[in-house]
Structure formats: C-alpha cells, structure tokens
C-alpha cells in the first residue's frame, strides 16, 4: 500500500493507468508501477519530460542529453543523444515525431526514430 508519494512537479498516468511517470521537487524522474507498487528511478536530473501521445515513447532532457525510451516497459533501455540548448516541445506530424530544441538563435528540430505502438 502506498501511503505517500513525493510531491510531483510533472506527472503522467499512462498505459491504461498502470504506470505513473513523475518528476519530483528535486527534478528527479521516476516511473511507478501502480499494480506492483515498484518505483524505478530513470534520471537524477530532469529538466523536461513528455510522454509521446499514442505510444510507449518517453522523451526527457537531463542536462545536455536528450534521453529517449522507445518502450517504457523496458526502462533500462534508454537512448541518449548530446544536445545543445533546451527541449521546448515534441511535435508529431504525419507519422513523424520531432523534438524541438531551443539552441538560442532559433529552434532546431531533431527527429525521433519512427516507432510503432
């Protein structure tokens, strides 16, 4: 039984309300399985996190790294890319997902590998 979970800054309930993805006050990113009551720490520092709607994909930023989980069911499998700037948004158009990164001069779009639901 869960009595208290940390105050969440950002949270997403996903996968038929089975998983809770949240960022705490210290900007750490966690994944909590509501059925098994297991918590997995994903990142020790997270400035941005977004669940890609209609998929199992999670995109986050940790310092100068873009972190992508193509299947959150396998949280240990994270793909990391170095980036300059801050992630601003995720755009999903015509079956293609792009991460918008503000590099100071103008936003740049980085394609996220096409994924399947």
KAPE-V161996 format. One record per pair of residues at least 12 apart in sequence whose ideal C-beta (glycine too) atoms are under 8 Angstrom apart, sorted by sequence separation. I is the first residue (numbers start at 1). J is the second residue. D is the distance in whole Angstrom. If there is no record, write none. Layout:
BEGIN
i=I j=J d=D
i=I j=J d=D
END
This chain:
BEGIN
i=10 j=22 d=6
i=11 j=23 d=8
i=19 j=31 d=6
i=20 j=32 d=4
i=29 j=41 d=7
i=30 j=42 d=6
i=48 j=60 d=6
i=49 j=61 d=8
i=57 j=69 d=7
i=67 j=79 d=7
i=68 j=80 d=8
i=87 j=99 d=6
i=88 j=100 d=5
i=98 j=110 d=6
i=9 j=22 d=8
i=10 j=23 d=4
i=19 j=32 d=7
i=20 j=33 d=8
i=28 j=41 d=6
i=29 j=42 d=4
i=48 j=61 d=4
i=56 j=69 d=8
i=57 j=70 d=6
i=67 j=80 d=5
i=68 j=81 d=8
i=87 j=100 d=7
i=88 j=101 d=7
i=98 j=111 d=5
i=99 j=112 d=6
i=8 j=22 d=4
i=9 j=23 d=5
i=19 j=33 d=6
i=20 j=34 d=6
i=29 j=43 d=4
i=46 j=60 d=5
i=47 j=61 d=5
i=56 j=70 d=7
i=57 j=71 d=8
i=58 j=72 d=5
i=66 j=80 d=7
i=87 j=101 d=6
i=88 j=102 d=5
i=97 j=111 d=7
i=98 j=112 d=7
i=5 j=20 d=8
i=8 j=23 d=7
i=9 j=24 d=7
i=18 j=33 d=7
i=19 j=34 d=7
i=28 j=43 d=7
i=46 j=61 d=7
i=47 j=62 d=7
i=56 j=71 d=5
i=57 j=72 d=8
i=65 j=80 d=5
i=66 j=81 d=5
i=86 j=101 d=7
i=87 j=102 d=8
i=96 j=111 d=7
i=97 j=112 d=4
i=6 j=22 d=8
i=8 j=24 d=7
i=9 j=25 d=6
i=18 j=34 d=6
i=28 j=44 d=6
i=46 j=62 d=6
i=47 j=63 d=8
i=56 j=72 d=5
i=65 j=81 d=7
i=66 j=82 d=8
i=85 j=101 d=5
i=86 j=102 d=5
i=5 j=22 d=8
i=7 j=24 d=7
i=17 j=34 d=7
i=18 j=35 d=6
i=28 j=45 d=7
i=29 j=46 d=4
i=43 j=60 d=6
i=45 j=62 d=5
i=56 j=73 d=7
i=65 j=82 d=6
i=66 j=83 d=5
i=84 j=101 d=8
i=85 j=102 d=5
i=97 j=114 d=8
i=6 j=24 d=4
i=7 j=25 d=6
i=9 j=27 d=7
i=27 j=45 d=6
i=28 j=46 d=7
i=42 j=60 d=7
i=44 j=62 d=8
i=45 j=63 d=6
i=64 j=82 d=6
i=65 j=83 d=7
i=83 j=101 d=5
i=85 j=103 d=4
i=91 j=109 d=7
i=96 j=114 d=7
i=97 j=115 d=7
i=6 j=25 d=7
i=27 j=46 d=5
i=43 j=62 d=5
i=64 j=83 d=6
i=84 j=103 d=5
i=85 j=104 d=6
i=88 j=107 d=6
i=95 j=114 d=7
i=27 j=47 d=7
i=29 j=49 d=6
i=64 j=84 d=7
i=66 j=87 d=7
i=61 j=83 d=7
i=90 j=112 d=8
i=23 j=46 d=5
i=85 j=108 d=7
i=43 j=67 d=7
i=42 j=67 d=8
i=61 j=86 d=7
i=23 j=49 d=6
i=61 j=87 d=4
i=5 j=32 d=7
i=42 j=69 d=8
i=83 j=110 d=7
i=21 j=49 d=7
i=59 j=87 d=7
i=81 j=110 d=7
i=21 j=51 d=6
i=29 j=60 d=6
i=59 j=90 d=6
i=29 j=62 d=8
i=42 j=75 d=6
i=66 j=99 d=6
i=2 j=37 d=6
i=40 j=75 d=5
i=66 j=101 d=8
i=1 j=37 d=8
i=42 j=78 d=7
i=12 j=49 d=8
i=14 j=51 d=6
i=21 j=58 d=6
i=48 j=86 d=7
i=52 j=90 d=6
i=54 j=92 d=8
i=10 j=49 d=6
i=12 j=51 d=5
i=47 j=86 d=7
i=48 j=87 d=4
i=50 j=89 d=8
i=53 j=92 d=7
i=47 j=87 d=8
i=50 j=90 d=5
i=52 j=92 d=7
i=57 j=97 d=7
i=59 j=99 d=6
i=15 j=56 d=7
i=31 j=72 d=7
i=55 j=97 d=8
i=70 j=113 d=7
i=31 j=75 d=6
i=66 j=110 d=7
i=68 j=112 d=6
i=52 j=97 d=6
i=68 j=113 d=8
i=70 j=115 d=6
i=21 j=72 d=7
i=19 j=72 d=7
i=59 j=112 d=7
i=57 j=112 d=7
i=15 j=72 d=8
i=14 j=72 d=7
i=15 j=73 d=8
i=57 j=115 d=5
i=56 j=115 d=8
i=52 j=112 d=7
i=55 j=115 d=6
i=56 j=117 d=7
i=55 j=117 d=6
i=52 j=115 d=8
i=54 j=117 d=6
END
